[in-house]
Amino acid sequence: MSSELATIDGVDPAVVDMMDAVFADYRGTHPPAEGRIGRDPALWQALDELGLVRLTGSESAGGSGAGWREAAGLLSAAVRHGVRTPLAEHDLLACWLLDAISVPCDEAVRTVAVLDARGAARGVPWAGDAERVVLVWPSAGQYRVVDAEPGSLRITPGTNIIGEPRDDVLANIDTLAGVPVPVERVAQLQRKSALVRAIQLCAAMDRILALSIEHTTSRIQFGRPLSKFQTVQNLVSDIAAEAALARSATEAALAAAVTADWSGANLDFLIAVARSCAGHAASVVVRNGHQVHGAMGTTREHRLHEFTRPALAWRGEFGTVAHWDDVVTDAALRVGAVGLWNLITD
Amino acid sequence: MMLPRLVPPATADPASTDALRAEVRDFLAEQLTAGAFTPSVDAWLSGWDETFTLALADRGWLGMTVPKSYGGHGRSFLERFVVTEELLAAGAPVAAHWIADRQIVPALLKNGTAQQKSQFLPRIVTGECYFGIGMSEPDSGSDLASVRTRAVPVDCGWSLTGTKVWTSGAHHAHAFILLARTAPVDPAHRHAGLSQFIVDLRAPGVEIRPIMSMNGAHHFNEVILDDVFVPDAMVFGQIGAGWQQVTSELAFERSGPERFLSTFTLLAATAEQMASQDLFRSNDLGRLVARIAGLHQMSMAVASALERDEPADVPAAVVKVLGTTTEGDIADFADLHAGDTGADPGYVELVHAAVDQRPGFTLRGGTNEVLRGVIARGLGMR
């Protein structure tokens, strides 16, 4: 095995250690609570003091000037420790969008809601916990964007399976002016949103693998560790292989996105590939992870669910697995036999 | 808390090989127009076409990594990877030179003597020397350390006696690299006492018997050796180091694009059939295309690791387990859809070839069960 750590490649290990330490410390004193997860202002402040909240913002605008690789490292560290907070929604999506259209971005915690033509959006991450909600809605063949006060919106609380806020948002778009933005900018937002969940999913699956190895090598049954049974080895090997495929596809999409500033010709295909691979990988990883942990892995007390349940939640957000299969199928049918290989390699 | 990476990150810029890919695509388009080959399934095992091999040699696409001093092209392993990926995706007949080019070249470069390199490399580069593999035996399939073919020292060389099996193309090839026991089994060190030899398949005492596949095709052979003399000059690598040599060869054998592209022509043809609505649309097509795309990226990353001379046996096992399962799933996917729908006869022929070849995908080069054990060892479970 190569010695690189299991992060998106190219992040300084000392930075990764720092990120790990923050989340490990927080998780140590904050076990998962029942019901809806709230955004913890104290954690947010601690992350802010370390420059991790506006990680990818330009330094002139009060950000840390880091890139997507560091951001992926940060998201992965949060996932590894089972800590939920809207870092991605705030930094990589909402604040990026405001920056891109030259709307000033203050200290407020933000998320993005992409509304339909009636001004409605379902399952907006963290909307009820945000201090501002960046609204995006279709208008006259392009889009408009506004940085809205939550008080001006009707927000109906909801959660995903692990209790992360996924709220319905209704805005009276007729009364909002907003800044016009081209369709391509919103397409970039959607690409970024999709890859955020792929990165989180990969981190969750890596952790399921680590827990499965740890458990099967320490749990003794029939007089030997579970890991000495070939059938158990096979289950864990398949977890490892699927998680590795998801990671390869996700890293390839991220590398292409960063190189082409989120607008490359083949980027939509690569992102759909990553989400399809990662989404299907989760089927095997979650099933086998639970299988090797036995009944104790199904309890609240055991930490396994902090990674298996989010994996299932996240693979269906910003596009279901079936949706991404559909996107890849459409692309394949469009190019036919002669173009299929170019589609994969270009 | 964090595990080391199982599969290395991709390091090569995909755009760096675009020009080479375009060159191979132009060549393949010319060959197709000229009717030089019909795209087929599993063509790296079943497409023996020496004329096509010579055409590739002409373009400098055989023995690409062989240094110029041995008549080669001094290209990188990644460039070779790109060329082979393009040829396999097109279903081109590459079986004649496949083993020599994939496995024997890196093995000779690593372990061959100057004489062996001079004797074989230039002829592999020009497409005039074909090799086979002599690892498996009737009683040694997945358990390679149990081989019983014996090599005993004789005057100026060795005498080999035993039976090798599943040797693809032995009936056409010039030579094979054979794994034999040179010292009795030591139960405490099963992997010791094994050695490799380069054996002339036309030498006295070598008998080649065909093994017919279930669809009537002839790719595999049994090779029986009865007191075959191999001169000292054809001892390959170190006597007693056979196991280490074989396992390092396996990383090349297991991670390549042939481990996920054996049915790519069928996948492409199925996309075509669904696009023209001759078959019902299914989004499983997208799922499979996505997996092939992911495997392409993963296999490229392993190729870069091999280029850097990093140990890659575990990531190679990952590529092979996932890739061979997926190429088999493609055969099954097509078969689920084609049936007696009256689909195009050329398409149905591809489906039939794929379902017949499929069982072999997850067997050859180490069964997936053995490879899962390799992965488990890499994970520290055994």
Boltz contact constraints between the chains, C-beta under 6 A:
constraints:
  - contact:
      token1: [A, 1]
      token2: [B, 4]
      max_distance: 6.0
  - contact:
      token1: [A, 1]
      token2: [B, 314]
      max_distance: 6.0
  - contact:
      token1: [A, 1]
      token2: [B, 378]
      max_distance: 6.0
  - contact:
      token1: [A, 2]
      token2: [B, 5]
      max_distance: 6.0
  - contact:
      token1: [A, 2]
      token2: [B, 8]
      max_distance: 6.0
  - contact:
      token1: [A, 4]
      token2: [B, 5]
      max_distance: 6.0
  - contact:
      token1: [A, 5]
      token2: [B, 2]
      max_distance: 6.0
  - contact:
      token1: [A, 6]
      token2: [B, 2]
      max_distance: 6.0
  - contact:
      token1: [A, 6]
      token2: [B, 3]
      max_distance: 6.0
  - contact:
      token1: [A, 6]
      token2: [B, 5]
      max_distance: 6.0
  - contact:
      token1: [A, 9]
      token2: [B, 9]
      max_distance: 6.0
  - contact:
      token1: [A, 210]
      token2: [B, 3]
      max_distance: 6.0
  - contact:
      token1: [A, 213]
      token2: [B, 379]
      max_distance: 6.0
  - contact:
      token1: [A, 227]
      token2: [B, 381]
      max_distance: 6.0
  - contact:
      token1: [A, 233]
      token2: [B, 376]
      max_distance: 6.0
  - contact:
      token1: [A, 233]
      token2: [B, 381]
      max_distance: 6.0
  - contact:
      token1: [A, 234]
      token2: [B, 372]
      max_distance: 6.0
  - contact:
      token1: [A, 237]
      token2: [B, 372]
      max_distance: 6.0
  - contact:
      token1: [A, 237]
      token2: [B, 375]
      max_distance: 6.0
  - contact:
      token1: [A, 237]
      token2: [B, 376]
      max_distance: 6.0
  - contact:
      token1: [A, 240]
      token2: [B, 6]
      max_distance: 6.0
  - contact:
      token1: [A, 240]
      token2: [B, 375]
      max_distance: 6.0
  - contact:
      token1: [A, 240]
      token2: [B, 379]
      max_distance: 6.0
  - contact:
      token1: [A, 241]
      token2: [B, 318]
      max_distance: 6.0
  - contact:
      token1: [A, 241]
      token2: [B, 321]
      max_distance: 6.0
  - contact:
      token1: [A, 241]
      token2: [B, 322]
      max_distance: 6.0
  - contact:
      token1: [A, 244]
      token2: [B, 6]
      max_distance: 6.0
  - contact:
      token1: [A, 244]
      token2: [B, 7]
      max_distance: 6.0
  - contact:
      token1: [A, 244]
      token2: [B, 318]
      max_distance: 6.0
  - contact:
      token1: [A, 245]
      token2: [B, 294]
      max_distance: 6.0
  - contact:
      token1: [A, 245]
      token2: [B, 322]
      max_distance: 6.0
  - contact:
      token1: [A, 248]
      token2: [B, 294]
      max_distance: 6.0
  - contact:
      token1: [A, 248]
      token2: [B, 297]
      max_distance: 6.0
  - contact:
      token1: [A, 248]
      token2: [B, 298]
      max_distance: 6.0
  - contact:
      token1: [A, 249]
      token2: [B, 294]
      max_distance: 6.0
  - contact:
      token1: [A, 252]
      token2: [B, 297]
      max_distance: 6.0
  - contact:
      token1: [A, 273]
      token2: [B, 290]
      max_distance: 6.0
  - contact:
      token1: [A, 273]
      token2: [B, 293]
      max_distance: 6.0
  - contact:
      token1: [A, 276]
      token2: [B, 287]
      max_distance: 6.0
  - contact:
      token1: [A, 276]
      token2: [B, 290]
      max_distance: 6.0
  - contact:
      token1: [A, 277]
      token2: [B, 290]
      max_distance: 6.0
  - contact:
      token1: [A, 277]
      token2: [B, 294]
      max_distance: 6.0
  - contact:
      token1: [A, 325]
      token2: [B, 283]
      max_distance: 6.0
  - contact:
      token1: [A, 325]
      token2: [B, 286]
      max_distance: 6.0
  - contact:
      token1: [A, 325]
      token2: [B, 287]
      max_distance: 6.0
  - contact:
      token1: [A, 326]
      token2: [B, 283]
      max_distance: 6.0
  - contact:
      token1: [A, 328]
      token2: [B, 286]
      max_distance: 6.0
  - contact:
      token1: [A, 328]
      token2: [B, 289]
      max_distance: 6.0
  - contact:
      token1: [A, 328]
      token2: [B, 290]
      max_distance: 6.0
  - contact:
      token1: [A, 329]
      token2: [B, 283]
      max_distance: 6.0
  - contact:
      token1: [A, 329]
      token2: [B, 285]
      max_distance: 6.0
  - contact:
      token1: [A, 329]
      token2: [B, 286]
      max_distance: 6.0
  - contact:
      token1: [A, 332]
      token2: [B, 271]
      max_distance: 6.0
  - contact:
      token1: [A, 332]
      token2: [B, 285]
      max_distance: 6.0
  - contact:
      token1: [A, 332]
      token2: [B, 289]
      max_distance: 6.0
  - contact:
      token1: [A, 333]
      token2: [B, 274]
      max_distance: 6.0
  - contact:
      token1: [A, 333]
      token2: [B, 275]
      max_distance: 6.0
  - contact:
      token1: [A, 336]
      token2: [B, 271]
      max_distance: 6.0
  - contact:
      token1: [A, 336]
      token2: [B, 272]
      max_distance: 6.0
  - contact:
      token1: [A, 336]
      token2: [B, 275]
      max_distance: 6.0
  - contact:
      token1: [A, 337]
      token2: [B, 268]
      max_distance: 6.0
  - contact:
      token1: [A, 337]
      token2: [B, 269]
      max_distance: 6.0
  - contact:
      token1: [A, 337]
      token2: [B, 272]
      max_distance: 6.0
  - contact:
      token1: [A, 340]
      token2: [B, 268]
      max_distance: 6.0
  - contact:
      token1: [A, 340]
      token2: [B, 271]
      max_distance: 6.0
  - contact:
      token1: [A, 341]
      token2: [B, 89]
      max_distance: 6.0
  - contact:
      token1: [A, 344]
      token2: [B, 293]
      max_distance: 6.0
  - contact:
      token1: [A, 344]
      token2: [B, 296]
      max_distance: 6.0
